[in-house]
Amino acid sequence: RGSLGQKSSPDTLRMSLASSSVLRSITGLPSNINARSTCRLCCNATPTSARFVRKHILQLAPYKPIVPFEILSEELGIAPENIVKLDANENPYGPPPEVEIAMSNLQFPHIYPDPESRKLRKALAADCNVPIENILVGCGADELIDLLLRVVLDPDDVVVNTPPTFGMYSFDCAVNGGRVVDVPRLSSHPFSIDVQEIEKAVLQHEAKVLFLTSPNNPDGGIISDADIDRLLQLPVLVVLDEAYIEFSSSAVSRISDVPSQDNLVVLRTFSKRAALAGLRIGYGAFPTSLIQYIWRAKQPYNVSVAAEVAACAALGNNEYLTRVKNLIVEERDRLFSVLADCPYLTPYPSDANFILCRVEGRDAFQLKEQLASQGIIVRHYSNPPSISGCLRISVGKPKHTDALQTALGNL
């Protein structure tokens, strides 16, 4: 029937019958269902917007981030200033004082940022001894991982991963329709990568990307230059994540090698060294032949005015950055001793700003919860098997180590 209860014209009826035929073909309804019934069924159906989602995203497991500071405070009933937060490897000393000054004098927050972050890239070129043409800045190194994979991965392309390691590599691979091939690290300290198995995996699966992390998260171990050089001989893009390189006393950054090595990418961050985790600012060095395509895919205003201003201000006080790094390394040694003295913990040496330790003779998750009830937050691992039953504890200030030592003693 037409509108207002009028009878349908022959032309309208023909259109209705044609529409019902199309709907039956789409929905798979029997042929004896007429136009009116078809429309009624479709209108009464419960549509879901999930039908628009890409198939591989439907199967994607969400990334599990840490619980925000304010939520922790509410859940524990403890004031934020009384929480000892040692679960996310943040720098407890905060950024150089120049950052606060620069932020308070921000002149143009109403103007879109420089899409090329020229001022910051120029400062980074000098800091890293890398031409500015090879440097790209992102909203955290996490954005650069995702951006790189969006540019290089076709569906089902293989990314070789070396767990246990940073979870964003496999997560972003899955988001971008790639396929992860895991080559596990050795199952005990020093959790070294298995170079021979990596070589086999790269060649067998014709892998496009290999992620390496040095120092590695969560164990703090480093990859030797000899192993990196050997893996660079493979027909694969090697992405070396150096988020914690500043805290290493034995490893040297490979970022200055990028311009002369066409299959090496090195990623760095301001979150750890400069204590700018909340502003999300990271950077990387990319081969000349690759970076031009990454520029094409990058969001134009991905780094905020505030983040660029803060990063430039932080780089301007290298003395502060070095002093804070030394304080963290010194406290790392003390924290290691405190953990080693605890009868139910076995800590592993680390070149980062955290220490992984195995819990012996008691339940690791329960220990993590007991510490949380006292306002001390650490990271617990239940998988993979090589670190199941381990806790990762960030290096804080001396007072944070004191609080942890007291809590461990009480337990």
Number of C-alpha atoms within 10 A of each C-alpha: 12 10 7 6 7 8 11 13 11 9 9 13 15 12 13 18 15 13 15 21 17 12 16 19 12 9 11 9 15 10 10 9 14 16 19 12 12 20 17 11 14 12 10 9 9 7 9 7 6 9 9 8 9 11 11 13 13 11 10 12 10 9 11 7 8 10 12 8 11 11 11 19 17 11 9 14 11 15 12 16 9 11 18 22 24 22 19 19 25 22 23 18 15 17 25 23 12 16 24 14 12 17 15 10 10 13 11 10 10 7 8 12 18 16 15 17 20 15 13 23 23 16 17 23 17 11 11 15 12 20 17 17 16 21 27 23 27 25 19 25 23 19 19 21 20 17 19 21 23 19 17 16 18 14 12 13 19 22 27 27 25 24 24 23 21 17 15 14 22 23 17 20 25 21 19 22 21 23 19 21 18 16 21 19 21 15 15 10 14 15 21 18 23 14 15 11 13 22 19 12 20 22 13 9 13 15 21 20 24 25 19 25 25 24 25 26 25 27 27 26 23 26 16 15 13 9 12 17 10 13 20 18 11 16 15 20 19 22 22 23 26 23 24 25 26 22 23 20 11 9 17 14 17 19 21 16 16 21 20 10 13 16 20 22 25 24 25 26 26 25 24 24 24 27 22 24 20 11 18 20 26 25 24 26 29 27 20 17 12 16 18 13 13 19 14 10 12 20 12 13 15 18 23 20 21 19 24 24 18 27 27 19 23 24 20 15 16 14 11 16 21 15 11 21 21 14 16 24 22 13 19 26 14 15 26 22 12 17 23 15 14 14 12 15 21 17 24 19 17 25 23 29 27 29 25 26 24 19 20 13 9 11 11 21 18 11 17 17 15 16 18 17 14 16 24 20 23 20 19 22 18 13 12 13 11 18 22 15 19 27 27 24 26 27 30 25 17 16 10 20 22 14 15 24 16 11 15 18 11 7 8
